[in-house]
Amino acid sequence: MTQPALLNRLTFRQLQVFQTVYRQHSYSRAAAELGLTQPAVSAQIRQLEQALGQSLFKYAGKTLHILPPADALAESIGTIFGEIASLQMALSKLTGTLRGELNIAAVSTAQYIVPHILARFRARYPEVRLRLRVVNRNEALAHLAERSDDLVIMGMAPEDTDLTFMSIMDNDLLPIVWPGHPLLNTEQPTPEAFSRYQVLMREPGSGTRMALEKYAHQQQLALDHKLELGTSEAIKQGVMAQLGVAVLPRMAVQLELQSGLLAVPELPGFPLRHSWGVVQHRERYPTPITEAFMQLLRELLPELEQLFNAPLAPRSAPAFTCLP
């Protein structure tokens, strides 16, 4: 099929529906996200397949299989939609305002700092629509591979030459126990003593868990007694319930430490120091909005360090205003 004929038969709606089905691996989930019926989604995909002259998906039972032409189309669509977004942003910039959308994925431990960054960005660029998705580390890596978000905020930079990592803040990991725990009354508590208790951990692949497992390897600890919980919040509650001990980011437990609901024994080697950072794919073209976000972030670094290193207290009225 010649290029003009293909251009005349394709619609942006078909491409949008395809992209959602491709990402969701499901017609029904795509329909729910787009606010369409499943037959409407099926019809759009069928029309797209007719225009391309190739099948994109195949159901085997209840499982949707992605065919090779769909992978090629998904890569092209990412470029097409990226160029359209850049055009929209460039046009809005000519009018003196910045309009468009900024999609950010952040690992769950970074959710304590990202809203403070977004509040300042929103105050400066009120016409930009913000979308934040909180994910685990494996999901964050998948988002980077799929280039489905403009920016990903995570800890422990991935070892991938296709990615760039800009450190934004230290992520100190602390050993956490409940008040009155025997380790708090021990003059020199050891890592071995800590590991004899049940250690509450995140899922495999979590940055926090990877840091703890690296520490355990260095200290030659077996971590024979461990219990996997799904979120940092569940782990905090587990420690407070005396279900076990844990290693968590300082920012995740600041309120509980200050209020005396949790405590930190003085173990050698702690805090474990890592950094949160902004990760981008080198092949994802930076839009004016992502460039504006990164510029603001560089300006904010000293303020953020001061904000999160100060004792927790009610904050006075900020020097910026966020309006709907």
Salt bridges, closest charged atoms under 4 A:
GLU33 OE2 - ARG23 NH2 2.20
GLU101 OE1 - ARG129 NE 3.71
GLU127 OE1 - ARG99 NE 3.67
ASP149 OD1 - ARG133 NH2 2.95
ASP149 OD2 - HIS143 ND1 2.37
ASP150 OD1 - ARG284 NH2 2.90
ASP172 OD2 - ARG250 NH2 3.45
ASP172 OD2 - ARG273 NH1 2.91
GLU203 OE1 - ARG202 NE 3.03
GLU213 OE2 - ARG209 NE 2.91
GLU228 OE1 - ARG209 NH1 3.28
GLU233 OE1 - LYS236 NZ 3.17
GLU256 OE2 - LYS236 NZ 3.02
GLU283 OE1 - ARG147 NH2 3.04
GLU299 OE1 - ARG124 NH2 3.16
GLU303 OE2 - ARG120 NE 2.80
